[in-house]
């Protein structure tokens, strides 16, 4: 599902974003790599999605270590709207989705000659993906017991 090859949503990254906070880093990288490989198998893109998913895993660990105090949350708590605030979850999805899409489109193009077109594709795909992720997250939203 895409829009004139400008905006292609990748809602599978919701699975990667919702992995538990206390998951070991090596396991996170392995899961992200194999998820990207499976998507590459269906899109026939030779490791582009795997590289973008590993970049997403790296930035996810960095983002969570900067913004979340793990002592305040359970080990297997998932970063969701019910666990965190809507604002934090929106920024989390936006930053990680934008980085994933930027790496993905840059590796797909593999040139800087049409950098503006690549940047527009990344931004529009990011917006489309974040809207789908927020829709799915709000659809299955559960109030927390704080």
C-alpha positions as MATLAB code, in Angstrom:
seq = 'XXXXXXXXXXXXXXXXXXXXXXXXXXXXXXXXXXXXXXXXXXXXXXXXXXXXXXXXXXXXXXXXXXXXXXXXXXXXXXXXXXXXXXXXXXXXXXXXXXXXXXXXXXXXXXXXXXXXXXXXXXXXXXXXXXXXXXXXXXXXXXXXXX';
ca = [
       0.000    0.000    0.000;
       1.618    3.209   -1.078;
       0.911    6.615   -2.506;
       2.601    7.204   -5.882;
       5.916    5.812   -4.610;
       6.170    8.801   -2.258;
       4.587    7.484    0.919;
       4.893    3.824    1.804;
       3.872    2.842    5.324;
       5.869    0.251    7.214;
       3.592   -0.661   10.128;
       5.768   -3.661   11.046;
       8.020   -1.320   13.018;
       5.250   -1.118   15.629;
       6.263   -4.651   16.603;
       9.834   -3.433   17.128;
       8.745   -0.335   19.021;
       6.561   -2.345   21.405;
       9.265   -4.774   22.540;
       9.808   -4.730   26.338;
      11.993   -2.052   27.906;
      14.178   -4.451   29.878;
      14.997   -6.730   26.964;
      18.721   -7.498   26.589;
      20.313   -5.444   23.821;
      21.733   -8.428   21.966;
      18.292  -10.036   21.801;
      16.750   -6.778   20.577;
      19.314   -6.530   17.779;
      18.761  -10.167   16.766;
      14.972   -9.758   16.701;
      15.240   -6.536   14.686;
      17.689   -8.087   12.231;
      15.537  -11.140   11.573;
      12.381   -9.034   11.319;
      14.125   -6.931    8.677;
      15.298  -10.049    6.861;
      11.767  -11.433    6.768;
      10.462   -8.156    5.341;
      13.345   -8.157    2.844;
      12.307  -11.616    1.751;
       8.831  -10.365    0.881;
       9.948   -7.054   -0.682;
      13.015   -8.583   -2.419;
      15.240   -5.730   -1.239;
      18.499   -7.510   -0.331;
      18.991   -6.471    3.293;
      17.825   -2.863    3.154;
      15.061   -3.399    5.704;
      17.382   -5.454    7.915;
      19.882   -2.577    8.020;
      17.132   -0.055    8.749;
      15.737   -2.256   11.541;
      19.164   -2.637   13.150;
      19.588    1.153   12.991;
      16.152    1.461   14.608;
      17.230   -0.928   17.382;
      20.356    1.121   18.058;
      18.430    4.394   18.206;
      15.708    2.768   20.307;
      18.176    1.742   22.996;
      19.704    5.218   22.948;
      16.318    6.973   23.081;
      15.045    4.809   25.926;
      18.238    5.176   27.945;
      18.007    8.964   27.627;
      14.297    9.439   28.296;
      13.191    6.582   30.575;
      14.281    5.709   34.082;
      14.029    1.931   34.074;
      13.859    1.791   37.873;
      10.378    3.309   37.724;
       9.054    0.681   35.299;
       8.754   -3.077   35.335;
      11.337   -5.099   33.428;
       8.866   -6.340   30.850;
       6.840   -3.136   30.506;
       6.252   -2.166   26.904;
       6.549    1.417   25.706;
       2.913    2.179   25.006;
       0.421    4.983   25.498;
      -0.929    3.325   28.625;
       2.539    2.912   30.220;
       3.973    6.256   29.171;
       2.241    9.470   28.211;
       0.777   10.131   24.774;
       3.323   12.901   24.195;
       6.279   10.630   24.993;
       4.893    7.823   22.830;
       4.253   10.181   19.912;
       7.798   11.586   20.051;
       9.177    8.050   20.452;
       7.314    6.838   17.359;
       8.107    9.935   15.343;
      11.855    9.979   16.014;
      12.381    6.255   15.549;
      10.125    6.017   12.521;
      11.832    8.975   10.865;
      15.264    7.482   11.462;
      14.126    4.073   10.162;
      12.581    5.568    7.044;
      15.538    7.846    6.386;
      18.000    4.938    6.537;
      15.661    2.797    4.436;
      15.100    5.331    1.659;
      18.748    6.388    1.624;
      19.868    2.780    1.213;
      17.209    2.149   -1.442;
      18.307    5.173   -3.473;
      22.021    4.652   -2.678;
      22.879    8.056   -4.082;
      22.857   11.677   -3.015;
      21.924   12.999   -6.461;
      18.189   13.176   -5.670;
      18.556   13.839   -1.969;
      15.490   16.114   -1.831;
      13.287   13.413   -3.335;
      14.710   10.856   -0.909;
      14.105   13.178    2.029;
      10.516   13.863    0.936;
       9.876   10.118    0.575;
      11.266    9.483    4.059;
       9.204   12.253    5.673;
       5.938   11.348    3.932;
       6.394    7.640    4.660;
       7.180    8.508    8.274;
       4.001   10.566    8.631;
       1.922    7.796    7.077;
       3.521    5.147    9.311;
       3.188    7.205   12.507;
      -0.488    7.813   11.783;
      -1.060    4.072   11.350;
       0.933    3.280   14.511;
      -1.053    5.811   16.552;
      -4.286    4.447   15.124;
      -3.334    0.889   16.119;
      -2.124    2.040   19.534;
      -5.274    4.009   20.290;
      -7.413    1.155   19.017;
      -5.916   -1.191   21.602;
      -5.409    1.425   24.312;
      -5.880    0.227   27.897;
      -5.896    2.502   30.899;
      -2.948    1.986   33.206;
      -3.368    1.162   36.882;
      -1.219    3.974   38.265;
];
